[in-house]
Amino acid sequence: MTYVVTENCIACKYTDCVEVCPVDCFYEGENTLVIHPDECIDCGVCEPECPADAIRPDTEPDMEKWVEFNRKYSELWPVIITKKDPLPGAEERDGEEGKLEKYFSEAPGEGG
């Protein structure tokens, strides 16, 4: 099992999760985070830290696409280990449908 970041992180990018991760397996895009599925040790400490409920175990239904999404972008983006402010409008976009199509950017974040 591994944990992955799902669509609700997009355009919110809360980073509460990165500070509790013991193995630094979070990677930062311009407007979302991902978890490297091969680096995650399945400890689960990040899941309850996410205000947007965007971190899910890969054992839930239909998670295969998110595992691949997380793997792809974790290999392209910089690691993030320090909490940052969420994106402007994060509270309003929390739970919004269709965020992958509407807002997702492949651009890397700053990391750090």
MARSE-881496 format. One record per residue: x, y, z of N, C-alpha, C, O, CB in turn. Coordinates in pm, whole numbers, plus 50000, padded with zeros to 5 digits. Glycine has a CB too. Layout:
% residues N
XYZXYZXYZXYZXYZ/...
END
This chain:
% residues 112
500844988050000500005000050000500885012550000502005012550051499055000050122/500345022949943500975036149946499875046549956498695043549937501875038549820/500245058449986499305069549987499565078049864500695078749816499435078050117/498515084449813498645093149696497845105849719496895106249798498175085949568/498245116249648497505128849650496515128449534496855124549423498465141249638/495285132449562494225131949461493835146049417494445155949457493005124449515/492815146649335492395158849266492115170749358492335182249319491185156049186/491625168349478491235179749561492405188449606492185199649652490495174849681/493625183649593494785192049626495005202949521495515213749552496055183249638/494615200049397494835209349287494145222549315492975222949351494335203349154/494885233449298494415247149318494185250649465493665261349496493145249349242/494555241649556494515244449700495945244149753496445254049806493615234049776/496585232749739497975230149778498255233849924499125242049954498915237849688/497495227650012497835228550153499105220150173499245209650111496645223450246/500005224650256501265217450273501485212650416502625209950456502415226250230/500425211650493500525206650629501155192750631501875189250725499135206350695/500895184950529501335171150519502845169550508503405159850559500695164650401/503515178950444504945177050416505795177250542506825170650548505435187650320/505375184750642506175185850764506115173350852507015171150933505695197650844/505085165250836504985153250918505555140850850505705130450914503545150750955/505855141750723506355130250647507775126650691508685134750680506325133150494/507965114350743509295110550791510295107150681511485106050709509165098850882/509825105550558510735101650449510815111850336511445109150233510305088350394/510195123350352510275134150253509915129350112510695131050018511675140150252/508745123450099508335118049969507305126749897506675122249802507775104249987/507135139349941506235148649874507005157049773508145161049798505515157649976/506355159549661506955167549554505975178449516504755176549518507325158749431/506535190149480505695201949461505595206349317506585208949249506225213249543/504355207149271504045213349144503605227649167503495232049281502955205449068/503375234749060502955248749070501685250249154501575259649233502725254548932/500715240849137499465242549211498935229649275497735228449300498445248049119/499815220249300499425208049370500665200949424501795204749392498615198749277/500445190849503501515182149554501275168049504500155164549465501585182449710/502325159949505502205145549479503105138249577504015144149637502575142049331/502845125349593503655116449675504315106349582503645100549497502785109349786/505615104249598506275093849519505855080349577506215077149690507845095549519/505095072249501504565059849558505635049649596505385041049681503625053549459/506815050449537507875041049571508675045549693509415037549751508805039249453/508535058049732509245063249848508375063349974508895062950085509745077349820/507065063749955506125063850067506265050850146506305039950087504655065750018/506345051950278506475039950363505145035850426505115027650518507515042550474/504065041550377502715037650420502435040150567501625033050627502515023250391/503075049950624502865052650767501525059450793500945057750900503995061250822/501025067150695499715073250708499645085950790498545091250809498815063750765/500765091150839500695103150923500265115550844499765125150903502035105750988/500445115450714500085127050631498585128150609498055139250601500785126150497/497885116950600496465116950564495615125850654494855133950602495935102850568/495695124650787494855133250871495285147850874494535156350920494825127951011/496475150950826496965164750825496395173050711496445185250715498475164850817/495845166550609495375173650490493995179750513493015172450528495325164150369/493905193150515492605199650537491615197050423490405198050442492795214550554/492135193650304491265191450188490915176750168490235173350071491935196750064/491365168050257491095153750244491525148550106490805140750043489615150850268/492685153050060493165149449927494155137949928494555133149822493805161449862/494565133250044495515122250054494735109550087494045108850188496625125050162/494875099549999494095087350013494995075149997496005075949928492955087049910/494655063950061495415051650039495105045949900493985047349850495085041150148/496085039749839495875034249705494975022049703494665016749596497205030749643/494545017449820493655005949828492185009749806491335000949795493814999149963/491895022649800490525027049773490205024849625491115023949542490335042049812/488925023849590488555021549450489045032849358489085044549396487035020249438/489415029049236489785038349129491005047049161491085058449116488625047249098/491935041749238493135049349272494295046949174495305053849183493585045849412/494165037549082495265034348992495735046548915496945048748901494855023348896/494785054548864495185066348786495935076448872496815083548823493945072948722/495575077249001496265086749090497645081749130498555089749153495415089249214/497805068649140499135063149166500065066949051501185071549073499075047549185/499605064948928500435068348811500655083348800501755087748766499775063048682/499645091248828499755105848828500835110248928501705118248895498395112448863/500765104849050501735108349154503135103849114504105111249135501335102049287/503255091949059504565086849017505165095948908506325099848917504455072348965/504385099148808504865107148695505415120648742506535124448708503745109448593/504615127748820505025141348857506055141748969506805151348980503815149348897/506095131449054507135131149157508515129349096509515132849157506855119949259/508575123948976509845122348908510265134948832511385135848783509785110548813/509345144548821509625156948748509755169248837510435178948801508545159348647/509115168948953509035180649039510015179849156510485168949189507625182249091/510325191349218511255191349333510575186749462509375188349480511835205349352/511385181049550510895176749680510525188949764511145199449753511945167949753/509515187349847509105198049939509035192050080508415181650102507715204249896/509675198950175509695194150313509255205050412509135202450531511085189150350/509035217050362508685228450447507275233350417506915235350301509705239850429/506495235150521505125240150505505135254350449505945262750487504385239850640/504215256650356504025269850294502545273650305501715265350342504495269850144/502235286050274500845290350274500095283450160500675281050054500745305750261/498805280250180498025274650070497855285049959498115296949979496635269750120/497415280449844497195289649732496025299049762495105295349834496935281749602/496055311049706494915320149723493635313449670493645307349564495175333649648/492575314749743491305308849703491165294149739490205287649697491115310549557/492105288649815492085274349848490795270349918490225259849887493285270849935/490335278350011489115274850085487905274049992487055265250008488855284950196/487825283249897486695283449803486745271549707485705266549665486685296649724/487935267049672488085256149574488075242249639487995232149568489365257949496/488155241749769488155228849839486855221449806485765226449833488305230749993/486975209549750485805201449717485225203949580484295196949539484765203649817/485735213549507485225216649374485455204749280486485198049288485895229349317/484515202049194484615191149097485405195648973485415207448939483195186249056/486055186148907486725188748780487985197048788488355203648691485795195548690/488665196848901489845205248919491015201048830491825209448791490285205049063/491115188248799492205183548714492115190248576493115195048523492155168148700/490945190548520490745196648388490785211948392491275218248299489415192048330/490265217748499490145232348508491445239348545491765249948489489105235848608/492205233648640493285241248700494675235048694495665242148710492965243648840/494795222148672496085215448686497155221348595496925223948477495945200748656/498335223548654499505228248581500625217948596500885213148706499965242348632/501275214648485502415205348489503695212248535504705205548556502625199048352/503675225248550504875232748589505315228848729504465226548816504615247948582/506605227948752507085224648886506895236248982506785247848941508545220648881/506855232949111506845243049214508285246649249509225242749180506075238249339/508445254049357509775258349400510485247849484511715247749492509685271149477/509715238849547510315229249638510805236149764510525247849788511455221849569/511545228649842512115234749962511555229550091511975233950198511925249349958/
END
